[in-house]
Amino acid sequence: MIRKLSSGKYRLYSRKVNPKTGKRRNLGTFASRAAAEKHERAVQYFKRH
């Protein structure tokens, strides 16, 4: 899940909320949306391999 920050950067969040904090886990901040989408695909790949 990618959200645009007020600084103009994009942050990748986990799809599920963290039960301990009640919020989504931050999986990295990226300068462009394309970079965030690329990393999201890498995360999904490693979750299954």
Stockholm file with secondary structure:
# STOCKHOLM 1.0

chainA/1-49         MIRKLSSGKYRLYSRKVNPKTGKRRNLGTFASRAAAEKHERAVQYFKRH
#=GR chainA/1-49 SS CEEECTTSCEEEEEEEECTTTSSEEEEEEESSHHHHHHHHHHHHHHHTC
#=GC SS_cons        CEEECTTSCEEEEEEEECTTTSSEEEEEEESSHHHHHHHHHHHHHHHTC
//
